Each structure stands twice: as C-alpha cells, then as structure tokens.
Amino acid sequence: MRRVILSKRSKFLPLSIIFIFVFAAMVKVSSLSSFSQETQNKKTSHTVAVSAISIAVTVQDKKGRYINDLTKEDFSIYENNEKKDLTYFNHDFKAPLSLTVLLDVSGSMAIQDKLKESKESLKYLATFLLGLDDEFSLLIFADGEVEVGMNFSSNKNYFLAVLEKTNAYGQTALNDAVMVTPEFANKGNNEKRAILLITDGIENDSQYSHYQAVEIARRVDIPIFTIGYKIPLSDQYLKKYKHSPSLTSFGIVYSLERFSRATGGKAFFINQAEELDAALREIKKELSHQYILGYTSYRNQENEYREIKVITSKKKYKVRTREGYYSGEKKSP
C-alpha cells in the first residue's frame, strides 16, 4: 500500500500546511556534514550563520566527453562573485547512488502508451543500470497527490512489483510534485543523490506556479534530471488540458529545462521508446562521473539568493552545477 505525502483532496494534511512544513525543512542548505551554527559578533550584535555547502559538479569537453582527471587544485568556486576556499573534494566512480524516481501517472500518460513505455524503461534501469550498492525510491503523482510507491531501498524485485501495479489516472499537478520531492530525496543515505522526473509535461492541476516550484527545488542540493516523453507538439491538442497560458509545447520544454538547469541536472526530450533506455544510460553515466565539492559560507540570517559559479583551470571545459541557493528563510516563494 502506498502512503500519500501530498494531497489536496484527501483526509491527510492540506497542501497549504504541508507546503509550510516542507518550506521550513528545506530552507536548510544541503551540506556534507549537515551542520549550521550561529556566531554572535559582540561589537555589532550581528548574527552570522556558518554552513558547509555541498555541490555536485559535472565537467565535459567540447565533444561532450566526461573529464575525470581533475584534482582539487583544478577547481575554483565563487559565491556571489566572491572566491571561496575548497574544503571538500571527492570523485569516486564507484560511489553508490541514492536515486528518487518521480513518475507522472496522470491520465495523459495513458495516451500513446507513455506510461507503459516509461515503466518498461524504469525496469531496465533497475535491472541493468543500478548497482548492488545503489538505493532508489519511487514517487508517483497525479490528481494533486504524491504517493510513496517505495521508500529508499535496494530491493529491485519490490520496485518492479510496485511499477507493475501502477496505472494512469486523473490530472497533473507537476509543479506541486516537484516542490515536495527534493526534501524526500535528501533523505537518501548516499552522498550522491539525484531525482529522475519522467513526465509528458502537461500541467493542469497545481496550486503553485512553476516559479515557486523552482524556488523550492533549488533549496536542496539535489540535481533534477528530467525526461520529457512524447510532449504534445500541437497547441490545439493542449487546449483541452489548459490550466495556464504557459501550457504550450514551448512552455512545457522551458519548464522542464528550468527544473534541471536550476538544480544542476539535465533535461532530455524524447519521442521514441527506444530512446528512453539511452537517456537513462546517459544519466547514470553522468552521475558516476560527478565531482562532489564543498566550501564554507558565512552569511546573514535574512533570506538571500546566492549565485554559485564553478570554473576549472582549463577554460575550455564545460562545467555544470546548481545555479545557487537561498541563505535564509523566506515566508513565501
């Protein structure tokens, strides 16, 4: 039996209350040692927070090949254009992964066998791509609910059994689902963590906007890899799903790319079933090649968005990581 963790129309907590809870939990910046302390400057009575910031970094050359021979000295990190000392460095191909699969099971996914083919590809992921030390979880969303199909586990048989029973129904609250998932994904036991979102991108049931979802997602250091599968190309077709003016083919692509770009992940847009497996192989390969970097941030307690920039000593390389984070609490996104 699945456990509902977000619902607008059930006997469980109202979405507004859950949002406040999730928001309060997620304003803590993800860190390697999960520490945060306040120091009082007696001369100015100014409260300062000290946090260890962790970021996952992907480095590729101009041809898209992963670069794996960089050392700690090859990286420079800037926060709001201020250079920071690198305090942590790890690059381990064999490091286990904590992967959260966020699967769209709304009614539109039943069209063109989108859900059926997505499930088959996820079976391939669990059976052939994930290692014995990797753990994974499954969240499914439709009709304003996000349900935990499986908590973090390495039990592939159970994962496959849950997938088999999953059917399409209802409308799509994509933004609401993205808002609550990073905090759940952050409970993974491994240092390397990621969210895999599979959807056709049709958003027609969320209480919160795409902008608000991005603001929440970027508060936790979990990259979101999105697969937009068989996105409708006809705006005429999309009219029956209309919820906002942004529900166009262009708007769907922009939204999914934004989820990934803001969090340091990558977006894939696929129209053929055989391309799904290739995308999953690429995602798993990238996660294996990631560098994990850390630095210390000193900041005021008031809310402030801080940009992160990572460069390497070899300027020709392309570096991808999260765009930034919020330094303090903010009452509304």
C-alpha positions in Angstrom: 0.0 0.0 0.0 1.3 3.4 -0.9 1.4 6.3 1.6 0.2 9.7 0.4 2.6 12.5 1.3 0.9 15.3 -0.5 -2.8 15.7 -1.2 -5.2 18.5 -2.0 -8.3 16.4 -1.7 -7.8 13.7 0.8 -8.2 13.3 4.6 -4.5 14.0 5.0 -2.9 17.3 5.7 -4.0 20.2 3.4 -1.4 21.2 0.8 -1.0 24.6 2.4 0.1 23.1 5.7 2.3 20.6 4.0 3.9 23.4 2.0 4.7 25.3 5.2 6.2 22.2 6.7 8.2 21.4 3.6 9.3 25.0 3.2 10.6 25.2 6.8 12.5 21.9 6.4 14.0 22.9 3.0 15.5 26.3 3.9 18.4 24.5 5.5 21.1 24.4 2.8 22.2 20.9 2.0 25.7 20.2 3.4 28.2 17.5 3.6 28.3 17.4 7.4 24.8 18.9 7.8 25.9 21.5 10.2 24.8 25.0 10.8 25.8 27.3 13.6 25.3 30.9 14.6 28.1 33.1 15.9 27.4 36.4 17.7 29.6 39.4 16.9 29.6 41.3 20.2 30.8 44.6 18.7 28.0 44.8 16.1 25.4 42.4 17.5 25.2 40.9 14.1 24.1 37.3 13.7 26.1 35.2 11.2 25.4 31.7 10.1 28.2 29.3 9.0 27.3 26.5 6.7 29.1 23.8 4.7 27.8 23.9 1.2 27.9 20.8 -1.0 27.6 20.9 -4.8 27.7 18.1 -7.4 29.7 19.2 -10.5 29.8 17.7 -14.0 32.8 18.5 -16.3 32.8 17.8 -20.0 34.9 18.8 -23.0 33.6 20.4 -26.2 32.6 17.0 -27.6 30.6 16.1 -24.5 33.1 13.6 -23.1 33.4 13.5 -19.3 36.6 14.8 -17.8 37.8 12.6 -14.9 41.4 13.5 -14.2 40.9 16.8 -12.4 42.2 17.4 -8.9 41.1 19.7 -6.1 43.5 22.3 -7.3 41.8 22.4 -10.7 38.6 23.9 -9.4 37.7 27.4 -8.3 34.3 28.2 -6.6 32.7 31.6 -6.4 29.7 32.6 -4.4 28.2 35.9 -5.5 31.5 36.5 -7.3 33.5 36.0 -4.1 36.0 33.2 -4.3 35.7 30.5 -1.7 38.2 28.0 -0.4 37.5 24.5 -1.4 37.2 22.5 1.8 36.0 19.1 0.4 36.7 17.1 -2.8 35.5 13.7 -3.9 35.5 12.0 -7.2 34.6 8.3 -7.0 33.3 6.4 -10.0 32.1 3.6 -7.7 30.3 5.7 -5.1 26.8 4.4 -4.5 23.8 6.5 -5.6 20.5 7.4 -4.0 18.1 7.9 -6.8 14.5 9.2 -6.4 12.2 8.4 -9.4 9.4 10.9 -9.7 6.9 9.3 -12.2 3.9 11.1 -13.8 0.9 8.7 -13.7 -1.7 11.2 -14.7 -4.3 10.4 -17.3 -2.4 12.0 -20.2 0.4 9.5 -19.7 -2.0 6.7 -20.8 -2.1 8.2 -24.2 0.4 6.8 -26.8 1.5 4.2 -24.2 3.6 6.8 -22.5 3.3 5.3 -19.0 3.6 1.7 -20.2 6.8 2.5 -22.1 8.2 4.6 -19.2 7.6 1.7 -16.8 9.4 -0.7 -19.1 12.4 1.7 -19.3 12.4 2.0 -15.5 12.5 -1.8 -15.2 15.6 -1.6 -17.5 17.1 1.0 -15.1 16.6 -1.1 -12.0 17.7 -4.4 -13.6 20.7 -3.4 -15.6 21.9 0.1 -14.7 21.7 0.4 -10.9 24.4 -1.4 -8.9 24.0 -3.6 -5.8 25.1 -0.7 -3.6 22.7 1.8 -5.2 19.4 2.6 -3.5 16.3 4.0 -5.1 12.9 5.2 -4.3 9.7 5.7 -6.3 7.2 8.6 -6.0 4.2 8.8 -8.3 2.0 11.8 -8.8 -1.5 12.5 -10.2 -4.6 14.4 -9.1 -2.8 16.6 -6.7 -1.3 13.7 -4.8 2.3 12.5 -4.5 2.5 8.9 -3.2 5.4 7.0 -2.0 5.5 3.8 -4.0 8.7 2.7 -2.4 11.0 4.3 0.2 14.7 4.1 -0.3 15.8 0.5 -0.8 18.0 -1.6 -3.0 15.2 -4.2 -3.4 14.8 -4.4 -7.1 12.1 -7.0 -7.0 9.8 -4.8 -4.9 10.5 -1.8 -7.1 9.4 -3.9 -10.2 6.3 -5.2 -8.4 5.2 -1.6 -7.5 5.8 -0.5 -11.1 3.7 -3.3 -12.4 0.7 -2.2 -10.3 0.9 1.5 -11.3 -1.8 2.8 -13.5 -2.6 6.2 -15.1 -5.5 8.4 -13.7 -6.5 11.9 -13.1 -4.9 15.3 -13.8 -1.3 16.5 -13.4 0.0 18.6 -10.6 3.6 18.7 -11.8 4.7 21.9 -10.0 3.3 20.7 -6.7 5.1 17.3 -7.1 8.4 19.0 -7.8 8.1 21.2 -4.8 7.9 18.3 -2.3 10.3 15.8 -3.9 13.7 17.3 -3.1 13.2 17.2 0.6 12.2 13.5 0.3 15.2 12.8 -2.0 17.5 14.4 0.6 16.8 11.5 2.9 18.9 9.2 0.8 21.7 7.5 2.6 24.4 8.1 -0.1 26.4 11.2 -0.8 25.5 11.1 -4.5 21.8 11.9 -4.8 19.6 12.7 -7.8 15.9 13.0 -8.9 14.7 11.4 -12.1 11.5 13.0 -13.3 9.6 11.3 -16.1 6.6 13.2 -17.5 4.8 14.4 -20.6 4.9 17.9 -19.1 1.2 18.6 -19.2 0.5 20.7 -16.1 -3.2 21.4 -15.3 -3.8 20.8 -11.6 -1.1 22.5 -9.4 -1.8 25.1 -6.7 1.6 26.5 -7.1 3.4 28.0 -10.1 6.4 26.8 -12.0 8.4 29.7 -10.5 7.5 28.7 -6.9 8.4 25.0 -7.7 11.9 26.1 -9.0 12.5 28.3 -5.9 11.8 25.3 -3.6 13.7 22.8 -5.6 16.9 24.8 -5.7 17.0 25.0 -1.8 18.2 21.4 -1.6 21.4 20.2 -3.4 19.6 17.5 -5.4 20.0 17.7 -9.2 16.8 17.0 -11.2 17.2 15.0 -14.4 14.0 15.4 -16.4 12.8 13.3 -19.3 10.0 15.0 -21.3 8.4 12.0 -23.0 6.2 12.4 -26.1 5.4 16.1 -25.3 2.4 17.1 -27.3 3.5 19.3 -30.2 0.1 20.7 -31.1 -1.1 23.6 -29.1 -4.6 22.8 -30.4 -4.4 19.4 -28.7 -3.2 21.0 -25.5 -6.3 23.2 -25.3 -8.3 20.6 -23.5 -5.7 20.5 -20.8 -5.4 24.3 -20.4 -4.7 25.4 -16.9 -2.5 28.4 -17.6 -1.3 30.3 -20.7 2.2 28.6 -20.3 0.7 25.2 -21.3 2.1 25.2 -24.8 4.7 22.9 -26.3 7.3 25.7 -25.9 6.2 26.3 -22.3 6.5 22.7 -21.4 10.0 22.4 -22.7 11.0 25.6 -20.9 9.6 24.5 -17.6 11.3 21.1 -17.7 14.6 22.6 -18.7 14.3 25.1 -15.9 13.9 22.4 -13.3 17.1 20.8 -14.4 19.2 23.8 -15.1 18.4 25.5 -11.8 19.4 22.3 -9.8 22.5 21.2 -11.9 20.7 18.4 -13.7 19.9 17.9 -17.4 16.8 17.7 -19.5 16.0 15.1 -22.2 13.2 15.4 -24.7 12.3 12.0 -26.3 9.6 10.8 -28.7 10.6 7.1 -29.2 10.5 4.3 -26.7 14.0 3.1 -27.6 15.4 6.5 -26.8 14.3 6.2 -23.2 16.9 3.5 -22.3 19.6 5.6 -24.0 18.7 8.6 -21.9 18.8 6.6 -18.7 22.2 5.2 -19.6 23.4 8.7 -20.1 22.0 9.9 -16.8 23.6 7.0 -14.9 26.9 7.6 -16.6 26.9 11.3 -15.7 26.1 10.6 -12.1 29.0 8.2 -11.9 31.4 10.9 -13.2 30.3 13.7 -10.9 32.7 15.5 -8.7 31.4 16.4 -5.2 32.8 19.8 -4.0 32.3 21.6 -0.7 33.1 25.0 0.7 32.2 27.1 3.8 29.7 30.0 3.5 29.4 32.8 6.0 26.2 34.7 5.7 23.5 36.8 7.3 20.4 35.0 8.5 18.0 37.0 6.3 16.9 35.4 3.1 19.2 36.0 0.2 19.7 34.2 -3.1 23.4 33.4 -3.6 24.8 32.5 -7.0 27.3 29.7 -7.4 29.9 29.6 -10.2 32.5 26.8 -10.6 35.3 27.1 -13.1 38.3 24.8 -13.9 41.9 25.7 -14.6 41.2 24.6 -18.2 38.8 27.1 -19.5 37.8 25.0 -22.5 35.9 22.6 -20.3 32.1 22.9 -19.7 31.1 22.9 -16.1 27.6 22.2 -14.9 26.3 22.6 -11.3 23.4 24.1 -9.4 22.9 27.8 -10.1 22.8 28.9 -6.4 20.9 28.6 -3.2 18.9 30.6 -0.6 20.8 31.6 2.5 17.9 32.0 4.9 14.2 31.7 5.5 11.6 33.3 3.3 7.9 33.3 4.1 6.7 32.8 0.6 8.5 31.9 -2.7 
